Amino acid sequence: MNIYSRILRPRPLAAAVLLAACTSATAQTYAPPPAPAAPVYDDGDPANANLALVDRSPEPPPALPVYVQPAAPADGYMWVPGYWSRNRYGFFWVPGAWVLAPYPGALWTPGYWGFVNGVYLWNAGYWGPHVGFYGGINYGFGYTGLGYVGGYWKRDRFYYNRSVTNVNITRVTNVYNHTVVVNNVDNRRVSYHGGPSGIRRDADPRELAARKDRHSQQTDMQRGYVRDAGNNRAQFYDHNKGRPPQAYVDHQSNGRPPEGQRPGNGRDGRDNNGRDNRGGGDRSPDRGDMQRGRDMTPGQQGRPQPPQAQQVREQQQRDQQAQQQTRQQQQRDQQAQQQARQQQQRDQQAQQQARQQQQRDQQTQQQARQQQQRDQQAQQQARQQQQRDQQAQQQARQQQQQQQQRDQQAQQQARQQQQRDQQAQQQARQQQQRDQQVQQQARQQQQRDQQAQQQARQQQQRDQQAQQQARQQQQRDQQAQQQARQQQQRDQPRGDGNGNGRGGPGRD
């Protein structure tokens, strides 16, 4: 990795000192520094191109790789999980790393890809006093998809949870143990929110409230990691197929920050000159030594010289050293001016970002006012709806009262009708009783008539019997008379024949 690609942003006070030194130095005539060479692109080779990042993608990012977490290097370092970033050549893996918190109490909210209107948009991470919404993505090592459970700040000290964070207790003493149970774990290692197969979880009230906090962007160290990963062919998904060779960065100090470094000093593990503290870099020989070697002839090198000639050569060497120092001072002045211009550009960029942030804040305020207006309209509509509901309830009560009155009238009419029906039934029963009495009387009369008829028939039979007996008596009488006549007739032949007065035949 080119060491000059990791030059840190100079602090404003240092830039002011350098500008003052430039203005107070003796005026020198020198050519302006050459313009920096433009980066050379090699027809699609990302290893040699420092391309700008893109914040939208037509395709989702790959799945999160599986990797281990290095041990925390020292107190005050926060774990920043790795993620898939993107430039013109595709997705590349930005390794996870321990980063010194920019100020005490700072917590990192990871960025995430979110599906919106058919494309995947990048939502950048930020530093703030609370962990906000990061898409519900389980980045691991304390970032479970909701908040951060890897530790907490107490005043200016960060306490690490050893149950989820890799901590070497010989380097970090602010530790504790708390078992974290994660429910509904998504083992698919999805790295984006929304879309056909993404994480589907909305921000909760705590995450929404964290959006209103004051936020800080990535530190210089984080931007350096992104830049290095974007310049490394092996970190691209097209080459590693989801298994990046550098999934995480082990801290350069091997456990200890530079002397006196605490959260918030802005050094991020580098010295003030922007160089890494690892050492071992190539060092070029001193240009004064090289110049002195060139000024001496081969015969003069290593051979004693006369005192006067020696003094002349020493004076020449001092003059050359003075000229060399002057040139070095000019170079330092040029570098200071260059750094001042760069600082001015960064300040202008910061001002532009501040203006953009102000515009975003104004837009946010405008959106908040619009939301407030919508809320007021919703409240007004709710009140109107409540009034309509009250009117509807009042109408319903009136209709209910009217219906109750109609029901009461109907019930009263029904009772009256029931009474009339009961009276009619009673009259019908009374009429039925009278009819039954009449029928009973008729039956009794019929029985009496039948008895009278029977008695009449019996009397008639007795009369017939009497008549029959009379006829029989008459017949017996007739028979008796006939017998008497016959007897008389028989008795007549028995007379004396003298005609003495007894009747003969034909006489009585």
Secondary structure, DSSP 4 states (H G I P E B T S, - for coil): --GGGGPPPPPHHHHHHHHHHHHHSPP---PPPPPPPPPPP-SS-GGG--PPP-SEESS---PPPP-PPPPP-STTEEEE--EEEEETTEEEEEPEEEEE-SSTT-EEE--EEEEETTEEEEE--EEESS----TT---BTTB-SSS--SEEEETTEEEEETTTS---TTT---EE------SS--TT---EESTTTSB--PPPHHHHHHTTS--B---HHHHHHHHHHHT-GGGBHHHHTT--S-SEE--TTTT-PSTT--TTSS-TTB-TTS-BTT-----PPPHHHHHHHHHS-TTTTTS---HHHHHHHHHHHHHHHHHHHHHHHHHHHHHHHHHHHHHHHHHHHHHHHHHHHHHHHHHHHHHHHHHHHHHHHHHHHHHHHHHHHHHHHHHHHHHHHHHHHHHHHHHHHHHHHHHHHHHHHHHHHHHHHHHHHHHHHHHHHHHHHHHHHHHHHHHHHHHHHHHHHHHHHHHHHHHHHHHHHHHHHHHGGGS-SS-SS---TT--
